[in-house]
Amino acid sequence: MGKDRVNAIYADREFIGEDWFNYLINNRIKFFIRVPKSYLFTLDGQTMKAEQLLGERSQCKIDGITVINIVGLAVGIKRCEDKKGKPDLLIVLTNSFAYEAVRSYKKRWSIEAMFQDFKGQGFH
């Protein structure tokens, strides 16, 4: 029962923070959580923003990264567009493997799209 029934948590940028991530890690709950562009990542002793990690690539996957004092996480970063068509980054933090980050987060994205349709496309 309880947390043992949770396969993974998929969440957006509102559900972030060191205490929350530590809770999920300590309780061995897999997560795929989108984080804001303001997060700083440390890799091999260098601290940088996601855009710097990404460089000129359209996407990247990095294991063994440190974020908000939590060591050994993984991140998937992908260039995308926001709702208004402006360039944006999809930055997904996970306690799993980086290759799973963006791919797994897409499950949450499809649910979000369904809720948006229900709210704003005449379903109310």
Contacts in CASP RR format, 6 or more apart in sequence:
PFRMAT RR
TARGET T0000
AUTHOR 0000-0000-0000
METHOD contacts of the structure
MODEL  1
MGKDRVNAIYADREFIGEDWFNYLINNRIKFFIRVPKSYLFTLDGQTMKA
EQLLGERSQCKIDGITVINIVGLAVGIKRCEDKKGKPDLLIVLTNSFAYE
AVRSYKKRWSIEAMFQDFKGQGFH
3 27 0 8 1.000
3 29 0 8 1.000
6 29 0 8 1.000
7 30 0 8 1.000
8 29 0 8 1.000
8 30 0 8 1.000
8 31 0 8 1.000
8 32 0 8 1.000
8 96 0 8 1.000
8 104 0 8 1.000
9 15 0 8 1.000
9 24 0 8 1.000
9 29 0 8 1.000
9 30 0 8 1.000
9 31 0 8 1.000
9 32 0 8 1.000
9 33 0 8 1.000
10 31 0 8 1.000
10 32 0 8 1.000
10 33 0 8 1.000
10 104 0 8 1.000
10 105 0 8 1.000
10 107 0 8 1.000
10 108 0 8 1.000
10 111 0 8 1.000
11 31 0 8 1.000
11 32 0 8 1.000
11 33 0 8 1.000
11 34 0 8 1.000
11 108 0 8 1.000
12 33 0 8 1.000
12 34 0 8 1.000
12 108 0 8 1.000
12 112 0 8 1.000
13 33 0 8 1.000
13 34 0 8 1.000
13 35 0 8 1.000
13 36 0 8 1.000
15 33 0 8 1.000
16 33 0 8 1.000
16 35 0 8 1.000
16 36 0 8 1.000
17 68 0 8 1.000
18 68 0 8 1.000
18 69 0 8 1.000
18 70 0 8 1.000
21 31 0 8 1.000
21 33 0 8 1.000
21 67 0 8 1.000
21 68 0 8 1.000
21 70 0 8 1.000
21 73 0 8 1.000
21 93 0 8 1.000
21 95 0 8 1.000
22 70 0 8 1.000
23 29 0 8 1.000
24 30 0 8 1.000
24 31 0 8 1.000
24 95 0 8 1.000
25 70 0 8 1.000
25 95 0 8 1.000
30 94 0 8 1.000
30 95 0 8 1.000
30 96 0 8 1.000
31 93 0 8 1.000
31 94 0 8 1.000
31 95 0 8 1.000
31 96 0 8 1.000
32 92 0 8 1.000
32 93 0 8 1.000
32 94 0 8 1.000
32 96 0 8 1.000
32 100 0 8 1.000
32 101 0 8 1.000
32 104 0 8 1.000
32 105 0 8 1.000
32 108 0 8 1.000
33 92 0 8 1.000
33 93 0 8 1.000
33 94 0 8 1.000
34 90 0 8 1.000
34 91 0 8 1.000
34 92 0 8 1.000
34 93 0 8 1.000
34 105 0 8 1.000
35 67 0 8 1.000
35 91 0 8 1.000
35 92 0 8 1.000
35 93 0 8 1.000
36 91 0 8 1.000
37 49 0 8 1.000
37 50 0 8 1.000
37 51 0 8 1.000
37 89 0 8 1.000
37 91 0 8 1.000
38 49 0 8 1.000
39 49 0 8 1.000
39 50 0 8 1.000
39 67 0 8 1.000
39 68 0 8 1.000
39 91 0 8 1.000
39 93 0 8 1.000
40 47 0 8 1.000
40 48 0 8 1.000
40 49 0 8 1.000
40 67 0 8 1.000
41 47 0 8 1.000
41 48 0 8 1.000
41 49 0 8 1.000
41 50 0 8 1.000
41 53 0 8 1.000
41 62 0 8 1.000
41 65 0 8 1.000
41 66 0 8 1.000
41 67 0 8 1.000
41 75 0 8 1.000
42 65 0 8 1.000
42 66 0 8 1.000
42 67 0 8 1.000
43 53 0 8 1.000
43 62 0 8 1.000
43 64 0 8 1.000
43 65 0 8 1.000
43 66 0 8 1.000
50 75 0 8 1.000
50 77 0 8 1.000
50 89 0 8 1.000
50 91 0 8 1.000
51 89 0 8 1.000
53 60 0 8 1.000
53 62 0 8 1.000
53 75 0 8 1.000
53 77 0 8 1.000
54 60 0 8 1.000
54 77 0 8 1.000
54 79 0 8 1.000
54 89 0 8 1.000
58 78 0 8 1.000
58 79 0 8 1.000
59 76 0 8 1.000
59 77 0 8 1.000
59 78 0 8 1.000
59 79 0 8 1.000
59 102 0 8 1.000
60 76 0 8 1.000
60 77 0 8 1.000
61 74 0 8 1.000
61 75 0 8 1.000
61 76 0 8 1.000
61 77 0 8 1.000
61 98 0 8 1.000
61 99 0 8 1.000
61 101 0 8 1.000
61 102 0 8 1.000
62 74 0 8 1.000
62 75 0 8 1.000
62 76 0 8 1.000
62 77 0 8 1.000
62 98 0 8 1.000
63 72 0 8 1.000
63 74 0 8 1.000
63 97 0 8 1.000
63 98 0 8 1.000
64 71 0 8 1.000
64 72 0 8 1.000
64 73 0 8 1.000
64 74 0 8 1.000
65 72 0 8 1.000
65 73 0 8 1.000
65 74 0 8 1.000
65 75 0 8 1.000
66 72 0 8 1.000
66 73 0 8 1.000
67 73 0 8 1.000
67 75 0 8 1.000
67 93 0 8 1.000
73 93 0 8 1.000
73 94 0 8 1.000
73 95 0 8 1.000
74 93 0 8 1.000
74 94 0 8 1.000
74 95 0 8 1.000
74 96 0 8 1.000
74 97 0 8 1.000
74 98 0 8 1.000
74 100 0 8 1.000
74 101 0 8 1.000
75 91 0 8 1.000
75 92 0 8 1.000
75 93 0 8 1.000
75 94 0 8 1.000
75 98 0 8 1.000
75 101 0 8 1.000
76 90 0 8 1.000
76 91 0 8 1.000
76 92 0 8 1.000
76 93 0 8 1.000
76 94 0 8 1.000
76 98 0 8 1.000
76 101 0 8 1.000
76 102 0 8 1.000
77 89 0 8 1.000
77 90 0 8 1.000
77 91 0 8 1.000
77 92 0 8 1.000
77 102 0 8 1.000
78 89 0 8 1.000
78 90 0 8 1.000
78 102 0 8 1.000
79 87 0 8 1.000
79 88 0 8 1.000
79 89 0 8 1.000
79 90 0 8 1.000
80 87 0 8 1.000
80 88 0 8 1.000
80 89 0 8 1.000
80 90 0 8 1.000
81 87 0 8 1.000
81 88 0 8 1.000
82 88 0 8 1.000
90 102 0 8 1.000
90 105 0 8 1.000
92 101 0 8 1.000
92 102 0 8 1.000
92 104 0 8 1.000
92 105 0 8 1.000
93 101 0 8 1.000
94 100 0 8 1.000
94 101 0 8 1.000
94 104 0 8 1.000
96 104 0 8 1.000
117 123 0 8 1.000
118 124 0 8 1.000
END
